[in-house]
Amino acid sequence: MANFFNSKGGSFLGEVDPSSITPARTARDLYIHTLTEMSKDPSIMPLSTYKEILRYLIAKFGTFVVLDSQNKLINVKCIHARPERAIAKMTQTTNIILPTCSVAQIAIQEAENRRRIHSMLMHETGWDEKKQRAVRILRFADRPVTLTYSLNFWAKYISHIDQLSEQVRLMFNPTLSINTPLESGTPAFLERESDDSKVVLSDREDRIIKKSFNIRIETYIKSPRFLVTSTGKITVLNSDTGIIT
């Protein structure tokens, strides 16, 4: 127990248990506590890393073309579907134009070699276009992950599969740079290539040739960004604030 003396009145204030005294918090501790509490609100989460990368891949692979026997170009449509789902769609309907391709995320792994301490507080400087001045931005370290996607081609002719395979290898030379609203220059690597295989659609006599590639992407799950105002108030940094980071 400790005695506390009132210097003004010259009297003792009584005894206080030292364990009940809350240590003074540093500014860093206060920032970490505030950001942790504010981050619990799901509405402030930034755009989904998974969704934005998938959207980019579908658009990118949707630019593939093949040359038919009459030297005419055929546009290849890309859809979001796992292989089994793509087969189900082709079995259920006859209006899918071949060749086509499908892409889907098949694995997510923690990237331990790129990982930082979870509570590491990051300080950044942004530029407020409206007020024409620098601003202070706080965030926790982004979470590194490695994503694996499956890219599958479906065609009736081996010549179409060969043309598409060539375009994939040229696109990943040696990597594909992925650009999304969240991040630019995310590297994607061509990991594995399967041999050509034939798929027989049930209840139909069609035989379809399938070719698969695995794509590895090293990226980060973005943490929310927070703006520190001139008065010390912390607010959520929205995409429509006009602040360049």
Secondary structure, 3 states (H helix, E strand, C coil): CEEEEECCCCEEEEEECHHHCCCCCCHHHHHHHHHHHHCCCHHHCCCCHHHHHHHHHHHHHCCCEEECCCCCEEECEEEECCHHHHHHHHHHCCCCCCCEEEEEEEEEEECHHHCCCCCCEEEEEEEECCCCEEEEEEEECCEEEEEEEEEEEEECCHHHHHHHHHHHHHHCCCEEEECCCCCCCEEEEEEEECCCEEEECCCCCCEEEEEEEEEEEEEEECCCCEEECCCCCEEECCCCCCEEC
